[in-house]
Amino acid sequence: MKNLLIATTALVATAGFAAADVTLSGAANVGVFNNGFAGADTIMYNNVSVTAAMSGETDGGLTFGASLSIRAGDNVDLDVGDLQTNEPTETDLTDSDDLSATSLGDIYVSGDFGKLTFNNNGIDNLMDDGFAHDVSYAGTFGALAVSATANIDGGAQPADGGDFSVKLAYSADGLSASVVTDDSSDYDATVGYALNDMITASVNYDTDGQAAGSETTVKVAYSSDGVTASLAMMDEDINEWAVALGYAANGMAINVAVDDGGSEDLTVSYDLGGGMTINAATNETGAFFVGSKMTF
């Protein structure tokens, strides 16, 4: 990523003020996709974004910052499991998929106490990202990490999940544990253990079944020399098992995931270097995309 660093001369020259930094970065996506529905056309998508990230430090050691993003183009979901959410017509994306916006990103203050982030309706509920909150806190205390989000201005948020969310995570000596909940009273808890450098085992319990359409998931995962593999066993709400295999080497990455519910996902990527990658994906519905992502 190439960054443009702007040092504000007036701040540098003024006693009692620390220098403020502004970095510019950009990204672009272009390619073709088909949503897999009968008779759907294969059409082109493209989008571009530019982000300015600003940061500074107070005399007392507090770090503060903000970001501003300008985005334009097509709003396309390129997650292999969500390709059918795109809505191609005979000639173009629907008007609702148009992405032309200027958005104020996060404004934050951080220090020894942790980090406070402010973004009006721009912070995901930690339990369910279908709800947007206004402020978040994150702090680390030894092996314990604490996160929380809250909806300050009320608005049209529903009662369950619209007000707050909290997450606690612990990690030490190969053991990891986390629990996340919100005002809906649902919760998602995971306990994992690294048997060695290659094999980990975990148990997840999700009261609303968001993670895999099932409440309880037992998973064993392997990773070594570019090879990844996992086997997950779930309760019988939707799926009973899921298998994922992957391999990455020399800039190329291939991942395959299948389950007994009929889901079949294939993703491929190749890193050309310098911030440009070629990406492709398809699933059991026949939906696919082939394109390129560029970062600047």
Residue pairs with C-beta under 8 A, 6 or more apart in sequence:
1 25
1 275
1 295
1 296
2 25
2 275
2 296
3 23
3 24
3 25
4 22
4 23
4 24
5 21
5 22
5 23
6 21
6 22
6 23
7 19
7 20
7 21
8 19
8 20
8 22
11 17
11 18
11 19
11 20
12 19
16 59
18 56
18 57
18 58
18 59
19 56
20 54
20 55
20 56
21 54
21 55
21 56
22 52
22 53
22 54
23 52
23 53
24 50
24 51
24 52
24 53
25 50
25 51
25 53
25 295
25 296
26 48
26 49
26 50
26 51
26 295
26 296
27 48
27 49
27 293
27 294
27 295
27 296
28 46
28 47
28 48
28 49
28 293
28 294
28 296
29 45
29 46
29 47
29 73
29 76
29 78
29 291
29 292
29 293
29 294
30 44
30 45
30 46
30 291
30 292
31 44
31 45
31 46
31 279
31 289
31 290
31 291
31 292
32 42
32 43
32 44
32 45
32 289
32 290
32 291
33 42
33 43
33 45
33 76
33 78
33 83
33 86
33 88
33 287
33 288
33 289
33 290
33 291
34 40
34 41
34 42
34 43
34 88
34 286
34 287
34 288
34 289
35 83
35 84
35 85
35 86
35 87
35 88
35 287
36 83
36 84
36 283
36 285
36 286
36 287
36 288
37 84
37 285
40 88
41 88
41 89
41 90
41 91
42 88
43 88
43 91
43 92
43 93
45 73
45 74
45 76
45 93
45 289
45 291
46 73
46 74
47 71
47 72
47 73
47 74
47 75
47 76
47 99
48 71
48 72
48 73
49 69
49 70
49 71
49 72
50 69
50 70
51 67
51 68
51 69
51 70
51 105
52 67
52 68
52 69
53 65
53 66
53 67
54 65
54 66
54 67
54 68
55 63
55 64
55 65
56 63
56 64
56 65
57 63
57 64
58 64
61 111
62 109
62 110
62 111
63 108
63 109
63 110
63 111
64 107
64 108
64 109
64 110
65 106
65 107
65 108
66 104
66 105
66 106
66 107
66 108
67 104
67 105
67 106
68 102
68 103
68 104
68 105
69 102
69 103
69 105
70 101
70 102
71 99
71 100
71 101
71 102
71 103
72 99
72 100
72 101
73 99
73 100
74 93
74 97
74 98
74 99
75 93
75 97
75 98
75 99
76 86
76 93
76 97
76 289
77 83
77 85
77 86
78 279
78 281
78 289
78 291
80 265
80 266
80 267
80 281
80 282
80 283
81 263
81 265
81 283
83 281
83 283
83 285
83 287
83 288
83 289
84 285
84 287
86 93
86 97
87 93
87 94
87 96
87 97
103 122
104 119
104 120
104 122
105 119
105 122
106 117
106 118
106 119
106 122
106 123
107 117
107 118
107 119
108 115
108 116
108 117
108 118
109 115
109 116
110 116
113 139
114 137
114 138
114 139
114 140
114 146
115 137
115 138
115 139
116 135
116 136
116 137
117 123
117 135
117 136
117 137
117 138
118 134
118 135
119 134
119 135
120 134
120 153
121 132
121 133
121 134
121 155
122 132
122 134
123 132
123 133
123 134
123 135
123 136
123 149
124 131
124 132
124 133
124 149
125 131
125 132
125 133
125 149
125 161
125 162
125 165
125 182
126 147
126 148
126 149
126 165
126 166
126 167
126 180
126 182
127 161
127 165
127 167
127 180
127 181
127 182
127 184
127 186
127 187
127 188
128 161
128 165
128 182
128 184
128 186
128 210
130 161
131 151
131 157
131 158
131 161
131 162
131 165
131 182
132 151
132 157
133 149
133 150
133 151
133 152
133 164
133 165
134 150
134 151
134 152
134 153
135 149
135 150
135 152
136 147
136 148
136 149
136 150
137 146
137 147
137 148
137 149
138 145
138 146
138 147
139 145
139 146
139 147
140 146
143 170
143 171
143 172
144 168
144 169
144 170
145 167
145 168
145 169
145 170
145 171
146 166
146 167
146 168
147 166
147 167
147 169
148 164
148 165
148 166
148 167
149 164
149 165
150 163
150 164
151 157
151 162
151 163
151 164
157 163
159 183
160 182
160 183
160 184
160 185
161 182
161 183
161 184
162 183
163 182
163 183
164 182
164 183
165 180
165 181
165 182
165 183
166 180
166 181
166 182
167 178
167 179
167 180
168 178
168 179
168 180
169 176
169 177
169 178
170 176
170 177
170 178
171 177
174 193
174 194
174 195
175 191
175 192
175 193
176 190
176 191
176 192
176 193
176 194
176 202
177 189
177 190
177 191
177 192
178 189
178 190
179 187
179 188
179 189
179 190
180 187
180 188
180 189
181 187
181 188
184 208
186 206
186 207
186 208
187 206
187 207
188 204
188 205
188 206
188 207
188 210
188 211
189 204
189 205
189 206
190 202
190 203
190 204
190 205
191 202
191 203
192 200
192 201
192 202
192 203
193 200
193 201
193 202
194 200
195 201
197 224
198 222
198 223
198 224
199 220
199 221
199 222
200 220
200 221
201 218
201 219
201 220
201 221
202 218
202 219
202 221
203 216
203 217
203 218
203 219
204 211
204 216
204 217
204 218
204 219
205 215
205 216
205 217
206 212
206 214
206 215
206 216
206 217
207 215
209 215
209 237
209 238
211 217
212 232
212 234
212 238
212 239
212 242
213 234
213 237
213 238
213 239
213 261
214 234
214 235
214 236
214 237
214 238
214 239
215 235
215 237
216 234
216 235
217 232
217 233
217 234
218 232
218 233
218 234
219 230
219 231
219 232
219 233
220 230
220 231
221 228
221 229
221 230
222 228
222 229
222 230
223 229
226 247
226 248
226 249
227 246
227 247
228 244
228 245
228 246
228 247
228 248
228 255
229 243
229 244
229 245
229 246
230 242
230 243
230 244
231 241
231 242
231 243
232 241
232 242
232 243
233 240
233 241
234 240
234 241
234 242
238 261
239 259
239 260
239 261
239 263
240 260
241 259
241 260
242 257
242 258
242 259
242 260
242 263
243 257
243 258
243 259
244 255
244 256
244 257
244 258
245 255
245 256
245 257
246 253
246 254
246 255
246 256
247 253
247 254
248 254
251 270
251 271
251 272
251 273
252 268
252 269
252 270
252 271
253 267
253 268
253 269
253 270
254 266
254 267
254 268
255 265
255 266
255 267
255 268
256 264
256 265
256 266
257 263
257 264
257 265
258 264
258 265
262 284
263 283
263 284
264 283
264 284
265 281
265 282
265 283
265 284
266 281
266 282
266 283
267 279
267 280
267 281
268 279
268 280
268 281
269 277
269 278
269 279
269 280
270 277
270 278
271 277
272 278
275 294
275 295
275 296
276 292
276 293
276 294
276 295
277 292
277 293
278 290
278 291
278 292
279 289
279 290
279 291
279 292
279 293
280 288
280 289
280 290
280 291
281 288
281 289
282 288
